[in-house]
Amino acid sequence: MIDRSKLPNSFAFVVTAGARARQLLAGSTPRVTVGQHKKITVALQEVLTHEVEAVERPGVVPASAEE
């Protein structure tokens, strides 16, 4: 199990891992080798090891800036 309490933003972690899992399901090549695991597990490991990171989308205001 992943201890999300040690992450700076667990919501961003989940959203990034979900987006990466969708990419992997669509046929993207994994950036880490974790054996015969499900795509979501591979996506979680990629985000934890900083192999993939969230990118800012133009025109989208981050939630922290809306205050």
CHARMM internal coordinates of N, CA and C (Angstrom, degrees):
IC EDIT
DIST 1 N 1 CA 1.4402
DIST 1 CA 1 C 1.5294
ANGL 1 N 1 CA 1 C 108.71
DIST 1 C 2 N 1.3133
ANGL 1 CA 1 C 2 N 115.91
DIHE 1 N 1 CA 1 C 2 N 146.99
DIST 2 N 2 CA 1.4538
ANGL 1 C 2 N 2 CA 121.97
DIHE 1 CA 1 C 2 N 2 CA -178.65
DIST 2 CA 2 C 1.5224
ANGL 2 N 2 CA 2 C 109.27
DIHE 1 C 2 N 2 CA 2 C -94.85
DIST 2 C 3 N 1.3385
ANGL 2 CA 2 C 3 N 116.17
DIHE 2 N 2 CA 2 C 3 N 127.01
DIST 3 N 3 CA 1.4638
ANGL 2 C 3 N 3 CA 121.37
DIHE 2 CA 2 C 3 N 3 CA 178.72
DIST 3 CA 3 C 1.5199
ANGL 3 N 3 CA 3 C 108.04
DIHE 2 C 3 N 3 CA 3 C -84.70
DIST 3 C 4 N 1.3433
ANGL 3 CA 3 C 4 N 116.65
DIHE 3 N 3 CA 3 C 4 N 96.17
DIST 4 N 4 CA 1.4554
ANGL 3 C 4 N 4 CA 120.92
DIHE 3 CA 3 C 4 N 4 CA -177.53
DIST 4 CA 4 C 1.5149
ANGL 4 N 4 CA 4 C 112.89
DIHE 3 C 4 N 4 CA 4 C -75.57
DIST 4 C 5 N 1.3306
ANGL 4 CA 4 C 5 N 118.56
DIHE 4 N 4 CA 4 C 5 N -8.70
DIST 5 N 5 CA 1.4558
ANGL 4 C 5 N 5 CA 120.19
DIHE 4 CA 4 C 5 N 5 CA 179.77
DIST 5 CA 5 C 1.5235
ANGL 5 N 5 CA 5 C 111.13
DIHE 4 C 5 N 5 CA 5 C -68.85
DIST 5 C 6 N 1.3206
ANGL 5 CA 5 C 6 N 117.84
DIHE 5 N 5 CA 5 C 6 N -21.08
DIST 6 N 6 CA 1.4597
ANGL 5 C 6 N 6 CA 121.51
DIHE 5 CA 5 C 6 N 6 CA 179.09
DIST 6 CA 6 C 1.5243
ANGL 6 N 6 CA 6 C 112.71
DIHE 5 C 6 N 6 CA 6 C -87.78
DIST 6 C 7 N 1.3309
ANGL 6 CA 6 C 7 N 117.07
DIHE 6 N 6 CA 6 C 7 N -1.71
DIST 7 N 7 CA 1.4560
ANGL 6 C 7 N 7 CA 121.47
DIHE 6 CA 6 C 7 N 7 CA 179.69
DIST 7 CA 7 C 1.5217
ANGL 7 N 7 CA 7 C 109.55
DIHE 6 C 7 N 7 CA 7 C -90.74
DIST 7 C 8 N 1.3246
ANGL 7 CA 7 C 8 N 118.03
DIHE 7 N 7 CA 7 C 8 N 146.51
DIST 8 N 8 CA 1.4642
ANGL 7 C 8 N 8 CA 119.73
DIHE 7 CA 7 C 8 N 8 CA 179.57
DIST 8 CA 8 C 1.5259
ANGL 8 N 8 CA 8 C 113.31
DIHE 7 C 8 N 8 CA 8 C -65.11
DIST 8 C 9 N 1.3255
ANGL 8 CA 8 C 9 N 118.24
DIHE 8 N 8 CA 8 C 9 N -32.91
DIST 9 N 9 CA 1.4485
ANGL 8 C 9 N 9 CA 121.29
DIHE 8 CA 8 C 9 N 9 CA -178.45
DIST 9 CA 9 C 1.5315
ANGL 9 N 9 CA 9 C 108.10
DIHE 8 C 9 N 9 CA 9 C -149.06
DIST 9 C 10 N 1.3215
ANGL 9 CA 9 C 10 N 116.58
DIHE 9 N 9 CA 9 C 10 N 100.18
DIST 10 N 10 CA 1.4570
ANGL 9 C 10 N 10 CA 119.37
DIHE 9 CA 9 C 10 N 10 CA -175.60
DIST 10 CA 10 C 1.5321
ANGL 10 N 10 CA 10 C 112.25
DIHE 9 C 10 N 10 CA 10 C -68.29
DIST 10 C 11 N 1.3268
ANGL 10 CA 10 C 11 N 118.12
DIHE 10 N 10 CA 10 C 11 N -29.99
DIST 11 N 11 CA 1.4629
ANGL 10 C 11 N 11 CA 120.53
DIHE 10 CA 10 C 11 N 11 CA 177.56
DIST 11 CA 11 C 1.5281
ANGL 11 N 11 CA 11 C 110.25
DIHE 10 C 11 N 11 CA 11 C -64.00
DIST 11 C 12 N 1.3202
ANGL 11 CA 11 C 12 N 117.12
DIHE 11 N 11 CA 11 C 12 N -47.03
DIST 12 N 12 CA 1.4616
ANGL 11 C 12 N 12 CA 120.94
DIHE 11 CA 11 C 12 N 12 CA 178.92
DIST 12 CA 12 C 1.5260
ANGL 12 N 12 CA 12 C 110.85
DIHE 11 C 12 N 12 CA 12 C -62.61
DIST 12 C 13 N 1.3227
ANGL 12 CA 12 C 13 N 116.50
DIHE 12 N 12 CA 12 C 13 N -35.83
DIST 13 N 13 CA 1.4610
ANGL 12 C 13 N 13 CA 121.12
DIHE 12 CA 12 C 13 N 13 CA 178.04
DIST 13 CA 13 C 1.5273
ANGL 13 N 13 CA 13 C 110.34
DIHE 12 C 13 N 13 CA 13 C -61.49
DIST 13 C 14 N 1.3238
ANGL 13 CA 13 C 14 N 116.75
DIHE 13 N 13 CA 13 C 14 N -47.78
DIST 14 N 14 CA 1.4642
ANGL 13 C 14 N 14 CA 121.49
DIHE 13 CA 13 C 14 N 14 CA -177.70
DIST 14 CA 14 C 1.5274
ANGL 14 N 14 CA 14 C 110.78
DIHE 13 C 14 N 14 CA 14 C -66.55
DIST 14 C 15 N 1.3216
ANGL 14 CA 14 C 15 N 117.06
DIHE 14 N 14 CA 14 C 15 N -41.99
DIST 15 N 15 CA 1.4655
ANGL 14 C 15 N 15 CA 120.50
DIHE 14 CA 14 C 15 N 15 CA -179.63
DIST 15 CA 15 C 1.5269
ANGL 15 N 15 CA 15 C 110.38
DIHE 14 C 15 N 15 CA 15 C -65.37
DIST 15 C 16 N 1.3310
ANGL 15 CA 15 C 16 N 116.92
DIHE 15 N 15 CA 15 C 16 N -43.16
DIST 16 N 16 CA 1.4668
ANGL 15 C 16 N 16 CA 121.00
DIHE 15 CA 15 C 16 N 16 CA 179.70
DIST 16 CA 16 C 1.5224
ANGL 16 N 16 CA 16 C 110.82
DIHE 15 C 16 N 16 CA 16 C -65.00
DIST 16 C 17 N 1.3237
ANGL 16 CA 16 C 17 N 117.28
DIHE 16 N 16 CA 16 C 17 N -44.65
DIST 17 N 17 CA 1.4644
ANGL 16 C 17 N 17 CA 120.77
DIHE 16 CA 16 C 17 N 17 CA 179.62
DIST 17 CA 17 C 1.5301
ANGL 17 N 17 CA 17 C 110.85
DIHE 16 C 17 N 17 CA 17 C -64.63
DIST 17 C 18 N 1.3280
ANGL 17 CA 17 C 18 N 117.20
DIHE 17 N 17 CA 17 C 18 N -37.62
DIST 18 N 18 CA 1.4616
ANGL 17 C 18 N 18 CA 120.12
DIHE 17 CA 17 C 18 N 18 CA 178.17
DIST 18 CA 18 C 1.5165
ANGL 18 N 18 CA 18 C 112.28
DIHE 17 C 18 N 18 CA 18 C -65.10
DIST 18 C 19 N 1.3271
ANGL 18 CA 18 C 19 N 115.36
DIHE 18 N 18 CA 18 C 19 N -42.42
DIST 19 N 19 CA 1.4691
ANGL 18 C 19 N 19 CA 119.69
DIHE 18 CA 18 C 19 N 19 CA 178.34
DIST 19 CA 19 C 1.5241
ANGL 19 N 19 CA 19 C 110.46
DIHE 18 C 19 N 19 CA 19 C -64.23
DIST 19 C 20 N 1.3336
ANGL 19 CA 19 C 20 N 116.63
DIHE 19 N 19 CA 19 C 20 N -40.01
DIST 20 N 20 CA 1.4623
ANGL 19 C 20 N 20 CA 120.36
DIHE 19 CA 19 C 20 N 20 CA 179.68
DIST 20 CA 20 C 1.5365
ANGL 20 N 20 CA 20 C 110.61
DIHE 19 C 20 N 20 CA 20 C -68.06
DIST 20 C 21 N 1.3312
ANGL 20 CA 20 C 21 N 117.04
DIHE 20 N 20 CA 20 C 21 N -37.92
DIST 21 N 21 CA 1.4616
ANGL 20 C 21 N 21 CA 120.26
DIHE 20 CA 20 C 21 N 21 CA 178.24
DIST 21 CA 21 C 1.5251
ANGL 21 N 21 CA 21 C 110.67
DIHE 20 C 21 N 21 CA 21 C -62.12
DIST 21 C 22 N 1.3351
ANGL 21 CA 21 C 22 N 116.60
DIHE 21 N 21 CA 21 C 22 N -39.87
DIST 22 N 22 CA 1.4735
ANGL 21 C 22 N 22 CA 119.51
DIHE 21 CA 21 C 22 N 22 CA 176.93
DIST 22 CA 22 C 1.5291
ANGL 22 N 22 CA 22 C 110.50
DIHE 21 C 22 N 22 CA 22 C -62.80
DIST 22 C 23 N 1.3301
ANGL 22 CA 22 C 23 N 117.33
DIHE 22 N 22 CA 22 C 23 N -38.45
DIST 23 N 23 CA 1.4639
ANGL 22 C 23 N 23 CA 120.26
DIHE 22 CA 22 C 23 N 23 CA 177.31
DIST 23 CA 23 C 1.5290
ANGL 23 N 23 CA 23 C 110.66
DIHE 22 C 23 N 23 CA 23 C -64.23
DIST 23 C 24 N 1.3329
ANGL 23 CA 23 C 24 N 116.23
DIHE 23 N 23 CA 23 C 24 N -42.81
DIST 24 N 24 CA 1.4657
ANGL 23 C 24 N 24 CA 119.88
DIHE 23 CA 23 C 24 N 24 CA 179.92
DIST 24 CA 24 C 1.5290
ANGL 24 N 24 CA 24 C 110.94
DIHE 23 C 24 N 24 CA 24 C -64.72
DIST 24 C 25 N 1.3305
ANGL 24 CA 24 C 25 N 116.95
DIHE 24 N 24 CA 24 C 25 N -40.20
DIST 25 N 25 CA 1.4575
ANGL 24 C 25 N 25 CA 120.10
DIHE 24 CA 24 C 25 N 25 CA 177.97
DIST 25 CA 25 C 1.5233
ANGL 25 N 25 CA 25 C 111.93
DIHE 24 C 25 N 25 CA 25 C -65.28
DIST 25 C 26 N 1.3276
ANGL 25 CA 25 C 26 N 116.87
DIHE 25 N 25 CA 25 C 26 N -27.29
DIST 26 N 26 CA 1.4600
ANGL 25 C 26 N 26 CA 121.38
DIHE 25 CA 25 C 26 N 26 CA 178.86
DIST 26 CA 26 C 1.5246
ANGL 26 N 26 CA 26 C 112.06
DIHE 25 C 26 N 26 CA 26 C -82.27
DIST 26 C 27 N 1.3426
ANGL 26 CA 26 C 27 N 117.41
DIHE 26 N 26 CA 26 C 27 N -5.25
DIST 27 N 27 CA 1.4587
ANGL 26 C 27 N 27 CA 120.03
DIHE 26 CA 26 C 27 N 27 CA 175.32
DIST 27 CA 27 C 1.5102
ANGL 27 N 27 CA 27 C 116.58
DIHE 26 C 27 N 27 CA 27 C 116.34
DIST 27 C 28 N 1.3224
ANGL 27 CA 27 C 28 N 119.15
DIHE 27 N 27 CA 27 C 28 N 6.09
DIST 28 N 28 CA 1.4669
ANGL 27 C 28 N 28 CA 120.90
DIHE 27 CA 27 C 28 N 28 CA 178.20
DIST 28 CA 28 C 1.5251
ANGL 28 N 28 CA 28 C 110.17
DIHE 27 C 28 N 28 CA 28 C -65.32
DIST 28 C 29 N 1.3243
ANGL 28 CA 28 C 29 N 115.55
DIHE 28 N 28 CA 28 C 29 N 153.51
DIST 29 N 29 CA 1.4534
ANGL 28 C 29 N 29 CA 121.42
DIHE 28 CA 28 C 29 N 29 CA 179.31
DIST 29 CA 29 C 1.5275
ANGL 29 N 29 CA 29 C 109.80
DIHE 28 C 29 N 29 CA 29 C -83.31
DIST 29 C 30 N 1.3384
ANGL 29 CA 29 C 30 N 117.61
DIHE 29 N 29 CA 29 C 30 N 129.45
DIST 30 N 30 CA 1.4671
ANGL 29 C 30 N 30 CA 119.95
DIHE 29 CA 29 C 30 N 30 CA 177.51
DIST 30 CA 30 C 1.5229
ANGL 30 N 30 CA 30 C 111.58
DIHE 29 C 30 N 30 CA 30 C -63.40
DIST 30 C 31 N 1.3283
ANGL 30 CA 30 C 31 N 116.38
DIHE 30 N 30 CA 30 C 31 N 145.43
DIST 31 N 31 CA 1.4639
ANGL 30 C 31 N 31 CA 121.51
DIHE 30 CA 30 C 31 N 31 CA -179.65
DIST 31 CA 31 C 1.5202
ANGL 31 N 31 CA 31 C 112.63
DIHE 30 C 31 N 31 CA 31 C -97.44
DIST 31 C 32 N 1.3199
ANGL 31 CA 31 C 32 N 117.79
DIHE 31 N 31 CA 31 C 32 N -6.60
DIST 32 N 32 CA 1.4602
ANGL 31 C 32 N 32 CA 122.15
DIHE 31 CA 31 C 32 N 32 CA 176.00
DIST 32 CA 32 C 1.5183
ANGL 32 N 32 CA 32 C 108.11
DIHE 31 C 32 N 32 CA 32 C -127.43
DIST 32 C 33 N 1.3193
ANGL 32 CA 32 C 33 N 116.20
DIHE 32 N 32 CA 32 C 33 N 155.37
DIST 33 N 33 CA 1.4583
ANGL 32 C 33 N 33 CA 120.43
DIHE 32 CA 32 C 33 N 33 CA 176.28
DIST 33 CA 33 C 1.5225
ANGL 33 N 33 CA 33 C 107.80
DIHE 32 C 33 N 33 CA 33 C -107.27
DIST 33 C 34 N 1.3202
ANGL 33 CA 33 C 34 N 115.66
DIHE 33 N 33 CA 33 C 34 N 113.22
DIST 34 N 34 CA 1.4618
ANGL 33 C 34 N 34 CA 120.77
DIHE 33 CA 33 C 34 N 34 CA -178.82
DIST 34 CA 34 C 1.5292
ANGL 34 N 34 CA 34 C 111.23
DIHE 33 C 34 N 34 CA 34 C -125.88
DIST 34 C 35 N 1.3008
ANGL 34 CA 34 C 35 N 117.19
DIHE 34 N 34 CA 34 C 35 N 17.41
DIST 35 N 35 CA 1.4562
ANGL 34 C 35 N 35 CA 120.13
DIHE 34 CA 34 C 35 N 35 CA 178.61
DIST 35 CA 35 C 1.5129
ANGL 35 N 35 CA 35 C 112.76
DIHE 34 C 35 N 35 CA 35 C 83.32
DIST 35 C 36 N 1.3083
ANGL 35 CA 35 C 36 N 115.24
DIHE 35 N 35 CA 35 C 36 N -149.36
DIST 36 N 36 CA 1.4624
ANGL 35 C 36 N 36 CA 121.98
DIHE 35 CA 35 C 36 N 36 CA -176.86
DIST 36 CA 36 C 1.5261
ANGL 36 N 36 CA 36 C 110.58
DIHE 35 C 36 N 36 CA 36 C -94.11
DIST 36 C 37 N 1.3172
ANGL 36 CA 36 C 37 N 116.77
DIHE 36 N 36 CA 36 C 37 N 70.25
DIST 37 N 37 CA 1.4605
ANGL 36 C 37 N 37 CA 121.50
DIHE 36 CA 36 C 37 N 37 CA 179.68
DIST 37 CA 37 C 1.5178
ANGL 37 N 37 CA 37 C 110.30
DIHE 36 C 37 N 37 CA 37 C -110.16
DIST 37 C 38 N 1.3271
ANGL 37 CA 37 C 38 N 115.09
DIHE 37 N 37 CA 37 C 38 N 164.66
DIST 38 N 38 CA 1.4538
ANGL 37 C 38 N 38 CA 120.49
DIHE 37 CA 37 C 38 N 38 CA 176.58
DIST 38 CA 38 C 1.5168
ANGL 38 N 38 CA 38 C 109.79
DIHE 37 C 38 N 38 CA 38 C -67.47
DIST 38 C 39 N 1.3188
ANGL 38 CA 38 C 39 N 115.74
DIHE 38 N 38 CA 38 C 39 N 158.09
DIST 39 N 39 CA 1.4642
ANGL 38 C 39 N 39 CA 121.51
DIHE 38 CA 38 C 39 N 39 CA -177.18
DIST 39 CA 39 C 1.5251
ANGL 39 N 39 CA 39 C 112.07
DIHE 38 C 39 N 39 CA 39 C -59.43
DIST 39 C 40 N 1.3324
ANGL 39 CA 39 C 40 N 118.26
DIHE 39 N 39 CA 39 C 40 N -37.35
DIST 40 N 40 CA 1.4595
ANGL 39 C 40 N 40 CA 120.02
DIHE 39 CA 39 C 40 N 40 CA -178.62
DIST 40 CA 40 C 1.5318
ANGL 40 N 40 CA 40 C 110.54
DIHE 39 C 40 N 40 CA 40 C -66.80
DIST 40 C 41 N 1.3319
ANGL 40 CA 40 C 41 N 117.54
DIHE 40 N 40 CA 40 C 41 N -35.86
DIST 41 N 41 CA 1.4640
ANGL 40 C 41 N 41 CA 120.65
DIHE 40 CA 40 C 41 N 41 CA 177.58
DIST 41 CA 41 C 1.5168
ANGL 41 N 41 CA 41 C 110.29
DIHE 40 C 41 N 41 CA 41 C -65.63
DIST 41 C 42 N 1.3202
ANGL 41 CA 41 C 42 N 116.63
DIHE 41 N 41 CA 41 C 42 N -40.93
DIST 42 N 42 CA 1.4626
ANGL 41 C 42 N 42 CA 121.10
DIHE 41 CA 41 C 42 N 42 CA 177.00
DIST 42 CA 42 C 1.5266
ANGL 42 N 42 CA 42 C 109.57
DIHE 41 C 42 N 42 CA 42 C -62.68
DIST 42 C 43 N 1.3255
ANGL 42 CA 42 C 43 N 117.31
DIHE 42 N 42 CA 42 C 43 N -43.39
DIST 43 N 43 CA 1.4627
ANGL 42 C 43 N 43 CA 121.44
DIHE 42 CA 42 C 43 N 43 CA 179.72
DIST 43 CA 43 C 1.5275
ANGL 43 N 43 CA 43 C 110.78
DIHE 42 C 43 N 43 CA 43 C -62.30
DIST 43 C 44 N 1.3242
ANGL 43 CA 43 C 44 N 117.78
DIHE 43 N 43 CA 43 C 44 N -42.96
DIST 44 N 44 CA 1.4661
ANGL 43 C 44 N 44 CA 120.91
DIHE 43 CA 43 C 44 N 44 CA 178.18
DIST 44 CA 44 C 1.5252
ANGL 44 N 44 CA 44 C 111.22
DIHE 43 C 44 N 44 CA 44 C -60.71
DIST 44 C 45 N 1.3244
ANGL 44 CA 44 C 45 N 116.45
DIHE 44 N 44 CA 44 C 45 N -43.79
DIST 45 N 45 CA 1.4669
ANGL 44 C 45 N 45 CA 120.15
DIHE 44 CA 44 C 45 N 45 CA 179.42
DIST 45 CA 45 C 1.5238
ANGL 45 N 45 CA 45 C 111.44
DIHE 44 C 45 N 45 CA 45 C -65.28
DIST 45 C 46 N 1.3193
ANGL 45 CA 45 C 46 N 117.69
DIHE 45 N 45 CA 45 C 46 N -37.91
DIST 46 N 46 CA 1.4601
ANGL 45 C 46 N 46 CA 120.97
DIHE 45 CA 45 C 46 N 46 CA 178.37
DIST 46 CA 46 C 1.5251
ANGL 46 N 46 CA 46 C 110.90
DIHE 45 C 46 N 46 CA 46 C -63.29
DIST 46 C 47 N 1.3155
ANGL 46 CA 46 C 47 N 117.28
DIHE 46 N 46 CA 46 C 47 N -41.07
DIST 47 N 47 CA 1.4623
ANGL 46 C 47 N 47 CA 120.33
DIHE 46 CA 46 C 47 N 47 CA 179.56
DIST 47 CA 47 C 1.5235
ANGL 47 N 47 CA 47 C 110.03
DIHE 46 C 47 N 47 CA 47 C -70.02
DIST 47 C 48 N 1.3290
ANGL 47 CA 47 C 48 N 118.04
DIHE 47 N 47 CA 47 C 48 N -41.71
DIST 48 N 48 CA 1.4615
ANGL 47 C 48 N 48 CA 121.09
DIHE 47 CA 47 C 48 N 48 CA 179.62
DIST 48 CA 48 C 1.5215
ANGL 48 N 48 CA 48 C 112.76
DIHE 47 C 48 N 48 CA 48 C -63.13
DIST 48 C 49 N 1.3201
ANGL 48 CA 48 C 49 N 117.04
DIHE 48 N 48 CA 48 C 49 N -36.23
DIST 49 N 49 CA 1.4615
ANGL 48 C 49 N 49 CA 121.00
DIHE 48 CA 48 C 49 N 49 CA -178.68
DIST 49 CA 49 C 1.5270
ANGL 49 N 49 CA 49 C 112.29
DIHE 48 C 49 N 49 CA 49 C -89.52
DIST 49 C 50 N 1.3292
ANGL 49 CA 49 C 50 N 116.65
DIHE 49 N 49 CA 49 C 50 N 4.80
DIST 50 N 50 CA 1.4692
ANGL 49 C 50 N 50 CA 123.30
DIHE 49 CA 49 C 50 N 50 CA 178.91
DIST 50 CA 50 C 1.5185
ANGL 50 N 50 CA 50 C 113.36
DIHE 49 C 50 N 50 CA 50 C 62.44
DIST 50 C 51 N 1.3441
ANGL 50 CA 50 C 51 N 116.07
DIHE 50 N 50 CA 50 C 51 N 27.00
DIST 51 N 51 CA 1.4634
ANGL 50 C 51 N 51 CA 120.17
DIHE 50 CA 50 C 51 N 51 CA 173.56
DIST 51 CA 51 C 1.5248
ANGL 51 N 51 CA 51 C 110.13
DIHE 50 C 51 N 51 CA 51 C -73.38
DIST 51 C 52 N 1.3222
ANGL 51 CA 51 C 52 N 116.17
DIHE 51 N 51 CA 51 C 52 N -29.76
DIST 52 N 52 CA 1.4633
ANGL 51 C 52 N 52 CA 121.90
DIHE 51 CA 51 C 52 N 52 CA 174.19
DIST 52 CA 52 C 1.5214
ANGL 52 N 52 CA 52 C 108.11
DIHE 51 C 52 N 52 CA 52 C -129.83
DIST 52 C 53 N 1.3077
ANGL 52 CA 52 C 53 N 116.38
DIHE 52 N 52 CA 52 C 53 N 147.40
DIST 53 N 53 CA 1.4557
ANGL 52 C 53 N 53 CA 122.01
DIHE 52 CA 52 C 53 N 53 CA 179.61
DIST 53 CA 53 C 1.5223
ANGL 53 N 53 CA 53 C 109.09
DIHE 52 C 53 N 53 CA 53 C -138.60
DIST 53 C 54 N 1.3081
ANGL 53 CA 53 C 54 N 115.92
DIHE 53 N 53 CA 53 C 54 N 158.06
DIST 54 N 54 CA 1.4556
ANGL 53 C 54 N 54 CA 120.82
DIHE 53 CA 53 C 54 N 54 CA 177.25
DIST 54 CA 54 C 1.5259
ANGL 54 N 54 CA 54 C 109.01
DIHE 53 C 54 N 54 CA 54 C -72.01
DIST 54 C 55 N 1.3091
ANGL 54 CA 54 C 55 N 116.48
DIHE 54 N 54 CA 54 C 55 N 144.49
DIST 55 N 55 CA 1.4535
ANGL 54 C 55 N 55 CA 121.42
DIHE 54 CA 54 C 55 N 55 CA 175.37
DIST 55 CA 55 C 1.5178
ANGL 55 N 55 CA 55 C 108.85
DIHE 54 C 55 N 55 CA 55 C -116.08
DIST 55 C 56 N 1.3067
ANGL 55 CA 55 C 56 N 115.69
DIHE 55 N 55 CA 55 C 56 N 146.41
DIST 56 N 56 CA 1.4611
ANGL 55 C 56 N 56 CA 120.26
DIHE 55 CA 55 C 56 N 56 CA 178.38
DIST 56 CA 56 C 1.5168
ANGL 56 N 56 CA 56 C 108.68
DIHE 55 C 56 N 56 CA 56 C -74.17
DIST 56 C 57 N 1.3200
ANGL 56 CA 56 C 57 N 116.45
DIHE 56 N 56 CA 56 C 57 N 133.66
DIST 57 N 57 CA 1.4519
ANGL 56 C 57 N 57 CA 121.11
DIHE 56 CA 56 C 57 N 57 CA 177.68
DIST 57 CA 57 C 1.5223
ANGL 57 N 57 CA 57 C 108.63
DIHE 56 C 57 N 57 CA 57 C -94.49
DIST 57 C 58 N 1.3192
ANGL 57 CA 57 C 58 N 118.06
DIHE 57 N 57 CA 57 C 58 N 135.20
DIST 58 N 58 CA 1.4552
ANGL 57 C 58 N 58 CA 120.01
DIHE 57 CA 57 C 58 N 58 CA 179.27
DIST 58 CA 58 C 1.5263
ANGL 58 N 58 CA 58 C 111.09
DIHE 57 C 58 N 58 CA 58 C -63.27
DIST 58 C 59 N 1.3175
ANGL 58 CA 58 C 59 N 116.03
DIHE 58 N 58 CA 58 C 59 N 136.57
DIST 59 N 59 CA 1.4468
ANGL 58 C 59 N 59 CA 120.87
DIHE 58 CA 58 C 59 N 59 CA 177.98
DIST 59 CA 59 C 1.5127
ANGL 59 N 59 CA 59 C 114.50
DIHE 58 C 59 N 59 CA 59 C 87.12
DIST 59 C 60 N 1.3420
ANGL 59 CA 59 C 60 N 117.84
DIHE 59 N 59 CA 59 C 60 N -4.17
DIST 60 N 60 CA 1.4558
ANGL 59 C 60 N 60 CA 121.25
DIHE 59 CA 59 C 60 N 60 CA 178.83
DIST 60 CA 60 C 1.5187
ANGL 60 N 60 CA 60 C 108.23
DIHE 59 C 60 N 60 CA 60 C -105.30
DIST 60 C 61 N 1.3228
ANGL 60 CA 60 C 61 N 115.78
DIHE 60 N 60 CA 60 C 61 N 124.31
DIST 61 N 61 CA 1.4607
ANGL 60 C 61 N 61 CA 121.37
DIHE 60 CA 60 C 61 N 61 CA -178.45
DIST 61 CA 61 C 1.5339
ANGL 61 N 61 CA 61 C 108.14
DIHE 60 C 61 N 61 CA 61 C -87.74
DIST 61 C 62 N 1.3512
ANGL 61 CA 61 C 62 N 117.67
DIHE 61 N 61 CA 61 C 62 N 125.55
DIST 62 N 62 CA 1.4614
ANGL 61 C 62 N 62 CA 119.18
DIHE 61 CA 61 C 62 N 62 CA 177.43
DIST 62 CA 62 C 1.5266
ANGL 62 N 62 CA 62 C 110.93
DIHE 61 C 62 N 62 CA 62 C -61.30
DIST 62 C 63 N 1.3130
ANGL 62 CA 62 C 63 N 116.90
DIHE 62 N 62 CA 62 C 63 N 149.21
DIST 63 N 63 CA 1.4654
ANGL 62 C 63 N 63 CA 121.58
DIHE 62 CA 62 C 63 N 63 CA -177.32
DIST 63 CA 63 C 1.5265
ANGL 63 N 63 CA 63 C 111.55
DIHE 62 C 63 N 63 CA 63 C -59.96
DIST 63 C 64 N 1.3308
ANGL 63 CA 63 C 64 N 118.12
DIHE 63 N 63 CA 63 C 64 N -33.03
DIST 64 N 64 CA 1.4645
ANGL 63 C 64 N 64 CA 121.15
DIHE 63 CA 63 C 64 N 64 CA -178.30
DIST 64 CA 64 C 1.5375
ANGL 64 N 64 CA 64 C 111.29
DIHE 63 C 64 N 64 CA 64 C -69.87
DIST 64 C 65 N 1.3256
ANGL 64 CA 64 C 65 N 118.10
DIHE 64 N 64 CA 64 C 65 N -21.90
DIST 65 N 65 CA 1.4589
ANGL 64 C 65 N 65 CA 121.84
DIHE 64 CA 64 C 65 N 65 CA -178.65
DIST 65 CA 65 C 1.5208
ANGL 65 N 65 CA 65 C 112.66
DIHE 64 C 65 N 65 CA 65 C -87.69
DIST 65 C 66 N 1.3381
ANGL 65 CA 65 C 66 N 117.71
DIHE 65 N 65 CA 65 C 66 N -8.70
DIST 66 N 66 CA 1.4551
ANGL 65 C 66 N 66 CA 121.17
DIHE 65 CA 65 C 66 N 66 CA -176.90
DIST 66 CA 66 C 1.5263
ANGL 66 N 66 CA 66 C 113.26
DIHE 65 C 66 N 66 CA 66 C -82.39
DIST 66 C 67 N 1.3140
ANGL 66 CA 66 C 67 N 117.79
DIHE 66 N 66 CA 66 C 67 N -9.42
DIST 67 N 67 CA 1.4613
ANGL 66 C 67 N 67 CA 121.40
DIHE 66 CA 66 C 67 N 67 CA -176.14
DIST 67 CA 67 C 1.4600
ANGL 67 N 67 CA 67 C 111.43
DIHE 66 C 67 N 67 CA 67 C -68.00
END
COOR INIT
IC SEED 1 N 1 CA 1 C
IC BUILD
